[in-house]
Amino acid sequence: MPPMTWAEVYQMYCLTADATPERGSLKLVQRVSKDYWEPTLGFRSVGQHARCATCARLAKTRRDSPDMAERANADAEYKAHLNGVFAMRRVDMRFSQMSAASCEPGCTLPNRCLHIRIDGLDQAKGRCPRNLENSKQWSNLWRPQLHIVGVTVEGLFEQYWVMDQDVPKDSNMECTCLSLALDKAKNLLALKGLRLPEFISIKYDNTGREGKNQHVAKWMSWIQHSGIVRQVQDGSGEPGHSHDPQDQRFSVISARLAQCRVLQSPDDFVVTIRQTLKPIRGRPVFADILPGTWDWVRFFEDLMLDVTGIAASHAHPHVCFSKRFLQVRDLPKLNRPGWELAVPALFKDTARHPQDVVMVCKQFWASDQIAQPPSLWCPHSL
């Protein structure tokens, strides 16, 4: 849980629970938490978890505002915000269940999908070398911080890549890890007599350095246009609400690494993950060293596309948290009447083709409506 007081926890409970006589009191909520949730679900300290800006603003208004109407409006806005967060998590869970079902041998679902999570472990956990016998001596020395990236393909496998500190943790790394995950998924599905699903869902952290940028968007449109998948969609949680099961697995890895007295090299990290991280939900665990990444940024330079507004910035503070890339011929299947295809001025003189790549954006993963007209991302001719 993020840093919260018990008063804020109970307020969140009251706003999301039905107002019935059976609704528990604050003491009951605390007792249930202590009896059932305390061993596995705790509260992080302020330095460990960045709090959602919307939650913090509304909590301050509800606590300090002398105007009852303003507090009531803050309550309503906070309830809508929480409902949106929980709806996003339900969508995430639904994608996970659909992906697991789509990977079962002999699956005959009409709309199979593959749900992929990718995230990186806190770099402070990857300091190498490590020797607990001389911990004080080691603490005064500069030590490289290894990059540990986890990729979970729901229903298939978990892959953990250990990279040297000289390997940049950027969009090239993100696209490389996702490409290797798709290759492994294709091979594992072939052993089950299945093809790669036509729909891919990718969930990454809400950061512009790794996944939420134009280079990963170009990679997504490329795997769609090249025929690897029919549609590909990404998604990320709002800042402060982006934690997911991948972070739970990282907490297990952190605990296992902390128990090791000596870690001399990246190979020791790989061996520790292989030997101590137990598979869950039937997903085998793989751990390897990634010596380098492909230069995807240079690979897409020939497109000469410069896209802005994907990640939040001072000029664009409000951005969409979900994008989908598909062919223009599949656009009617989304059943979004009233929207016409928006063609940027750069592509006004190009002829339309059924395989033109179109981008459809939603404000949040669980939004009912799209946030803007479907946009022509890249013509087939280009």
N, C-alpha and C positions, 0 to 999 in steps of 0.2 A: 504494500500500500504506500502511496506517497505520504510525505509528511503532513499529518493531520492531527487535530485534537479530537477527543472523544465527542465533544459537542458538535464538531463538524461532521464526524462519522454518523452521529445520530440524525443530524439534519439531512444528510444525504439519504439515510435509510427512510426517513419520514417522507421525503419527496418522491422516492421511487416505489415505496410500498403503498398498498391500498389503504385508505383511511377507514379502517374497520375497527370494531371493538377488540379484535384479536391482535391488533398491532402492538408489539412489545414496547416496553419502557426502555429507558437508557440502561438501567441496571441489568435488564434481561439481555440486551444486546451485548453488554460487556461480559456477562457470564457465559453466553453462548460462544463468544469469541475466545474466551479463556479456555473453555472445555474442548472446543472442536477445532478452532482455527489457529490458536497461538503457536502450536509446534511448527506450522508450515507457512503461516501468513502473518508477517510482522509489519511494522512501520519503519520505513527507511528514514535516515536522518536527512537533514536539510541539504547537506553536501553531497548525498548520494543520488538524489532524485530531484530533477528540476520540476517545480510545480507548474501546472497549467496556468497560464496567465489569466484565462477567463475564469477559472475556478477561484483564483486568488482575488481577482477584482470583485467578483460577485460576493464572495465571503466577507470581504471588507465592507461592502455596502450593506449587507444584511446585519453585520455586527455593529457598525458605527453610525449608520444614517439615522437621524432623528425623525425623518419623514416616514410615516407608516406606509404611505402609497409607494414611495420609492423602495422600501424594503419588500413590499408585496411584488412589485415588478421584478426586483432582483430574484425573489424566490421563483417566480414563473420562468424567468430566463435561465436560472440555474437548473431547474427541472428539465427544461427543453434541452439544455446542454448535456445533462447526464443521460437523457433518453437517447440523444444522438451518439454518445460514447458507447452506451450499451448496445445500440443497434449496430454500430461498427463491429463490435466484438462478436455479435451474433452472426454477422455476415462472414467474419473471419472463421468462426467455428463451422458455419455451413459449408464454406469452401473446403475446409479441412476434411469434413465428412464426405463430401462429394469426391474429393481427390482420392481418399482412401478407398471408397467404393469403386472408383474408376480404375484402380490398380489391382483389383481382385481378378484372379484367373477366370477366364470365361465371362468377363463383364459384358453385358449387352445394353448398358445404359445408352439412350439416344444422344445425350449431350455429355460426353465425358470431359473431365477437366483435370488439370494438374496444378496444385497449389504449392508454391515455392516460397520459403522464408529465407532471408539472408540478412545477417547482422554480424557485427564485429564485437569481440570481447574487449573489455576495458584494457587499454594497453599497459596500465600499471601492473596488471596480473601477469604480463609476459616478460618481465625483466629477467635477463639472462646474462651471465650465470647466476645461480642462487645456491647459497650454502648456509643452512640454518645454524651450523656449528659456530660459524664466525659471522653471525648476522649483523653485529654492530660494526664490524670492519667493512662488510660489504655495503652497509647502508651509506657509508661516506664516499663511496666510489660511484662514478658514472657508469651505468650499465645500459646496453642497448635494450630497447623494448620491442619484442617480437609482435607481429600482427597475427592474431588468431581469428579467422573468419569461419562462421558456421553457416551451412546451407542445409535446410531441411526440406525435403520433398515429401509431402504428406502421403503416407501409404507406401512409400518405397524405401527411403534411406535417409541417413544423416551424414553429411560430409564436413569435415573440419580441416581447413588449410592453415598451416603454420608458415608464416613468411618472415624473412629477415627484415630488419628495420629499414633497409635500403629499398625495399619494394614499396613504392608509393601506395598509400591507401586511398585510392581515388576511383574515378569512374572506369578506368581501364581494368583495375582489379575487380570491380563489381561485374563488369561484362564478361571478364574471363571466367570468374567463378560460376556465373550463371550459365555460360556456354558449356563448361565442363559438366555442370549438373544436368543439363539437357542431354548431353552425350551419354552420361551414365544412366539417366532415366530411360533413354531409348533402348539401351542394351539390356537393362533389367526387365523392361516391359516385353522385349522380344523373347526373353526366356520364359515368360508367362504366356506367350502367344498373343500379345497385344501390341497395338501400334501406339505411337505417341499421340495423346489426345489433341484435338484441334483447338482447344481453348486452354490458355495458360494464364494463371493468376500469380502475380509476384508481389510479395509484401516485403518492404525494406524500411529502414529507419528514416525518420523525417529529417534528413540532412542533405544539403545541396552538394556536399563534397563527394558523396559516394553514389547514391541512387537517384536522387531527385534533381536531375539536371538534363540538359539537352543531349548529352552524349549517350546516356542510357536510353533516353527516348528514341534516339536514332537507331540504337541497337534493337530495341523492341520493334520498331517499324520494319527493320531489315529482316528479322526472323519471320515477321508476318508476310512481307512481300516475297521473300525467297521460298515460301511454301512450307517452311518448317511447322508453322501453326496457322490456323485460319484466323484466330483472334487472340490478342494478348492484352492483358490489363494489369495495371499496377495499383498499388494502394499503400497508404501509410497513415498511421494515427496522428492525431493532433499532438503538438508538443506537450509533454506531460502525460499523455495517454497512449504512448506508442509501445509500451512493454507487452510482450507476448510469450508464448511457450518457448521460443528460442532463447529468451533471457533466462527462463527457468533452467534450461540445459546449461547455459553458461554459468549459472550459480553452482551447479554440480561440478562442472569442470574447475571452477575457481577453488572450490573446497578440496578437490582431489589434488590440484597443483600445490595448494598450501600445505598439504600433508607430506609432500615429498621433501626430504631433507636436502638433497643435492640435485640440481638440474644444471648440467654443464653446457648443453647445446640444444639447438632446435630439435634434433632427433630425440632427445630425452622428453621433450614436450609431446612429440608425436607418440612415443611409446607409452607415456603415462595416459594419454587420452584413449589409446587403443585398449589398454589393459584395465582401466578403472571405470570408464564410462559404459554403463550397462545399457543395452538396447531396450527401448520401450515401444509399445504398440506394434511390435513386430518389425520395427525399422532397424536394419543393420547399421552399424556405426563404422565409418571409414575416417581415417586420419592420415594425412600425407603432408609433405613439404611442397610448397609452391615456389619454385625458384625465381619465377618472373611472370610477367603478364604480357598479353598482346597489346599492341598499340592501336586500340580501337579509335581513338580520337583522330589519329592520322588516317586511318582506314576510311573514315567518313568525310575527310576534307574535300574530296572531289564533288560532293553534293553542294558545297558552297552554301550551306544553310546555317544561319545564325539565329537561334531561337532564344527569346528571353521570356521571363514571366513564369517559368516552371517552378523555381524555388522562390521562397519569400525573400524580399529585399526591401530596402528603404523606398525604392520607387514602386515596388509591387508588394505591399504588405499582405494582401489577401490573395491567396492562390488556391487552386484546386488540389485536392488530395488524391484524386483518382483519375487516370487516363486510360483510354482503350483505343487500340489501333486495329483497324479492320479495313477490308476492301470496300470500295464505294458500292459495289453490287450487293453487299451484305447489309448496307445501311437500313433498308426497309424492314429487315428482320428485327431491328431494335424497337420498332413500333413507337416512334417518336414523331407523331404528326405535327405539322405546323412549323417545323424547322427546315430551313433550306440550307444547302451546302454553302459554306462561306469559302470563297476562293481568294487567297491573298493576291495582292497586286503583282507579286513576283511571278505568279502562275496564270495570269489572266490570258496570256496568248497561247497556252498549252491546250491541246485537245483532251477532252475527257475520255477516260478508259475505264472499263469495269474493274481493273486491278489497281486503280489509283488508291493510295493509302490515305485513309481518313482518320482523324483523331477526334474522339468524343470525350469530353471532360465532365466530371461531376464534382461538386463542391466537397462532398464527403463520400466515403465508400458506400454508405447506406442511403444516400440521397435518392428520392423518388424521381427527381427530374434532373436533366442535364443542365449544366451551368451556363453554357454558351452554345451557339449554333455549331453543328459539326463542321470541322475545318479540314480543308484539303492540306494534308501534311506533306506529301511528296507525290508528284505525278508518276505514273508508270514509266513514261518515256525517260524521265530523269533517273 
